[in-house]
Amino acid sequence: MLRVGVMVSGGGTNLQAIIDSINNGTITNASIEVVVSNNYNAYALERAKNNGIEAVCVSPKDYEERAMYNDELIKTLDSYNLDLIVLAGCMVVLPKELIEKYKNRIINIHPALIPSFCGKGYYGLHVHEKVLERGVKLTGATVHFVDEGTDTGPIILQKAVEVRYGDTPEILQKRVMEEAEWKIMPQAINLIANGKILIENSFVRILD
């Protein structure tokens, strides 16, 4: 059984998609052991509690130095003996020590087709604003492993979403979530939980 920890900062819609996928059998051989947020007011923590999942807040605001926060975050995650950490709308920059310790065991969802509209400064609604400014016809979402860079880790899955005339950033964000994010994140977790992922250099091979 894959022991999963989910890190969140806001509403937790991707978290809900993961919970629903475990409940309906789309994800097998996995369980969410803990949901960790940097934000005491994150509704994602309520979603976790409503589903009987332990919910913990580790906020940088509670620590005088960032290093102290980093140490507490790593200590908290380590205490659950996790096999996989899922960033589901997590707006915190992860400490290098955490990334090194959980190499190829942290995955993230990005609301665009990497390597387009990604990297430093591209997060949340800002991604969709830039997509619309550029006038591209397709956008989408990407699930990738996390490395020391920003959106640079090996790509696991991608799904394209049509950009339509008259879209606002909010409308496009909702479509990308519904048509891509909420589908490929659970799919990626299921592949990992069932030993279907192999990383060869920077390429992720999905096994039959």
C-alpha positions as CSV (number, residue, x, y, z in Angstrom):
1,M,0.0,0.0,0.0
2,L,1.4,3.3,-1.1
3,R,1.5,5.8,1.8
4,V,0.7,9.2,0.4
5,G,1.0,12.7,2.0
6,V,-0.7,15.6,0.2
7,M,0.6,19.2,0.6
8,V,-1.9,22.0,-0.1
9,S,-2.3,25.7,0.4
10,G,-5.9,26.5,-0.6
11,G,-9.2,25.0,-1.3
12,G,-8.0,21.5,-2.1
13,T,-10.0,20.7,-5.3
14,N,-7.2,18.5,-6.5
15,L,-7.1,16.8,-3.0
16,Q,-10.8,16.1,-3.4
17,A,-10.2,14.6,-6.8
18,I,-7.6,12.3,-5.2
19,I,-9.9,11.4,-2.3
20,D,-12.8,10.6,-4.7
21,S,-10.6,8.5,-6.9
22,I,-9.4,6.4,-4.0
23,N,-13.0,6.0,-2.8
24,N,-14.3,5.0,-6.3
25,G,-11.4,2.7,-7.1
26,T,-9.8,4.8,-9.8
27,I,-6.7,4.8,-7.5
28,T,-5.9,1.4,-6.0
29,N,-3.2,0.3,-3.6
30,A,-2.8,3.8,-2.0
31,S,-4.0,5.6,1.0
32,I,-3.7,9.3,2.1
33,E,-2.0,9.3,5.5
34,V,-1.9,13.0,6.1
35,V,-2.7,16.4,4.5
36,V,-0.2,19.1,5.3
37,S,-0.9,22.8,4.7
38,N,1.1,26.0,5.2
39,N,-2.1,27.9,5.7
40,Y,-4.3,27.5,8.8
41,N,-7.3,28.8,6.8
42,A,-7.0,26.3,3.9
43,Y,-10.3,24.6,3.2
44,A,-8.3,21.6,2.1
45,L,-7.7,20.9,5.8
46,E,-11.5,20.7,6.3
47,R,-11.8,18.4,3.3
48,A,-9.2,16.1,4.9
49,K,-11.0,16.1,8.3
50,N,-14.4,15.4,6.6
51,N,-12.9,12.3,5.1
52,G,-11.2,11.0,8.2
53,I,-7.7,12.0,7.1
54,E,-5.3,13.6,9.5
55,A,-4.9,17.3,8.8
56,V,-1.8,19.3,9.9
57,C,-0.7,22.9,9.5
58,V,3.0,23.8,9.5
59,S,3.1,27.5,8.8
60,P,6.3,29.5,8.1
61,K,4.7,32.3,10.0
62,D,5.2,30.4,13.2
63,Y,8.9,30.3,12.9
64,E,11.5,33.0,13.3
65,E,13.8,31.6,10.6
66,R,13.0,29.7,7.4
67,A,15.4,27.0,8.3
68,M,13.4,26.3,11.5
69,Y,10.2,25.9,9.4
70,N,12.0,23.7,6.9
71,D,13.2,21.4,9.7
72,E,9.7,21.1,11.2
73,L,8.1,20.5,7.8
74,I,10.6,17.6,7.0
75,K,10.1,16.2,10.6
76,T,6.4,16.3,10.2
77,L,6.4,14.5,6.8
78,D,9.0,12.0,8.0
79,S,6.8,11.0,10.9
80,Y,4.2,9.5,8.6
81,N,6.6,7.1,6.8
82,L,5.4,8.4,3.4
83,D,6.2,6.7,0.1
84,L,4.9,9.6,-2.0
85,I,4.4,13.3,-1.4
86,V,1.8,15.0,-3.7
87,L,1.8,18.7,-4.2
88,A,-1.8,19.6,-4.9
89,G,-1.9,23.4,-5.1
90,C,1.0,23.8,-2.7
91,M,2.4,27.4,-2.8
92,V,5.4,26.8,-0.6
93,V,8.9,26.5,-2.0
94,L,10.1,23.2,-0.8
95,P,13.5,23.0,1.0
96,K,16.3,21.5,-0.9
97,E,16.8,18.9,1.9
98,L,13.3,17.6,1.4
99,I,13.6,17.3,-2.3
100,E,16.9,15.4,-2.0
101,K,15.5,13.1,0.8
102,Y,12.4,12.2,-1.3
103,K,14.0,12.1,-4.7
104,N,11.6,10.8,-7.3
105,R,8.9,10.5,-4.5
106,I,7.4,14.0,-4.9
107,I,5.0,14.9,-7.7
108,N,3.3,18.1,-8.6
109,I,0.4,19.2,-10.8
110,H,1.1,22.3,-13.1
111,P,-1.9,24.0,-14.9
112,A,-0.2,24.2,-18.3
113,L,1.7,22.0,-20.8
114,I,5.3,22.1,-19.6
115,P,7.6,23.5,-20.9
116,S,5.1,26.2,-21.9
117,F,3.9,28.7,-19.3
118,C,6.0,27.3,-16.5
119,G,8.9,28.2,-14.2
120,K,9.4,31.0,-11.8
121,G,6.3,33.2,-11.4
122,Y,4.0,30.9,-13.2
123,Y,1.4,29.6,-10.7
124,G,-2.3,29.7,-10.1
125,L,-4.5,32.1,-12.1
126,H,-1.4,33.8,-13.5
127,V,-0.7,30.8,-15.7
128,H,-4.1,31.1,-17.4
129,E,-3.7,34.9,-17.8
130,K,-0.5,34.4,-19.7
131,V,-2.0,31.6,-21.8
132,L,-4.8,33.9,-22.9
133,E,-2.4,36.8,-23.5
134,R,-0.4,34.7,-25.9
135,G,-3.4,33.5,-27.7
136,V,-2.5,29.8,-27.9
137,K,-5.2,27.3,-29.0
138,L,-4.3,24.5,-26.6
139,T,-3.3,24.5,-22.9
140,G,-3.7,21.8,-20.3
141,A,-2.0,20.3,-17.3
142,T,1.1,18.4,-16.5
143,V,2.0,16.0,-13.6
144,H,5.7,15.8,-13.0
145,F,8.3,14.7,-10.5
146,V,9.8,17.5,-8.4
147,D,13.5,18.3,-8.6
148,E,15.6,21.3,-7.5
149,G,14.3,23.4,-10.4
150,T,10.9,25.0,-11.0
151,D,8.7,22.8,-13.1
152,T,11.8,21.0,-14.4
153,G,11.4,17.5,-13.1
154,P,10.6,14.4,-15.3
155,I,7.1,14.6,-16.8
156,I,4.7,11.7,-15.9
157,L,1.5,12.7,-17.7
158,Q,0.1,15.6,-19.7
159,K,-3.4,16.3,-21.0
160,A,-4.4,19.0,-23.5
161,V,-7.4,21.3,-23.0
162,E,-8.9,23.6,-25.7
163,V,-8.7,27.4,-25.3
164,R,-12.0,28.9,-26.5
165,Y,-12.8,32.4,-27.8
166,G,-14.2,34.5,-24.9
167,D,-12.4,32.6,-22.2
168,T,-11.5,34.5,-19.0
169,P,-8.7,33.3,-16.8
170,E,-11.3,32.0,-14.3
171,I,-13.3,30.1,-16.9
172,L,-10.1,28.6,-18.4
173,Q,-8.8,27.6,-15.0
174,K,-12.0,25.8,-14.2
175,R,-11.9,23.9,-17.6
176,V,-8.3,22.9,-17.1
177,M,-9.1,21.6,-13.6
178,E,-12.2,19.6,-14.7
179,E,-10.8,18.2,-18.0
180,A,-7.2,17.7,-17.1
181,E,-5.9,18.2,-13.5
182,W,-8.6,16.1,-11.8
183,K,-8.0,13.3,-14.2
184,I,-4.2,13.0,-14.6
185,M,-3.2,13.5,-11.0
186,P,-5.2,10.5,-9.8
187,Q,-4.0,8.6,-12.8
188,A,-0.4,9.3,-12.0
189,I,-0.8,8.3,-8.4
190,N,-2.4,5.1,-9.4
191,L,0.4,4.3,-11.8
192,I,3.0,4.9,-9.1
193,A,1.0,2.9,-6.5
194,N,1.0,-0.1,-8.9
195,G,4.6,0.0,-10.0
196,K,3.9,1.2,-13.5
197,I,6.4,4.1,-13.6
198,L,10.1,3.8,-14.6
199,I,12.4,6.8,-14.8
200,E,15.1,6.5,-17.4
201,N,17.4,9.5,-17.3
202,S,14.8,12.4,-17.6
203,F,12.2,10.3,-19.3
204,V,9.3,8.6,-17.5
205,R,8.3,5.3,-19.1
206,I,4.8,3.9,-18.3
207,L,4.9,0.2,-18.1
208,D,2.1,-2.1,-19.4
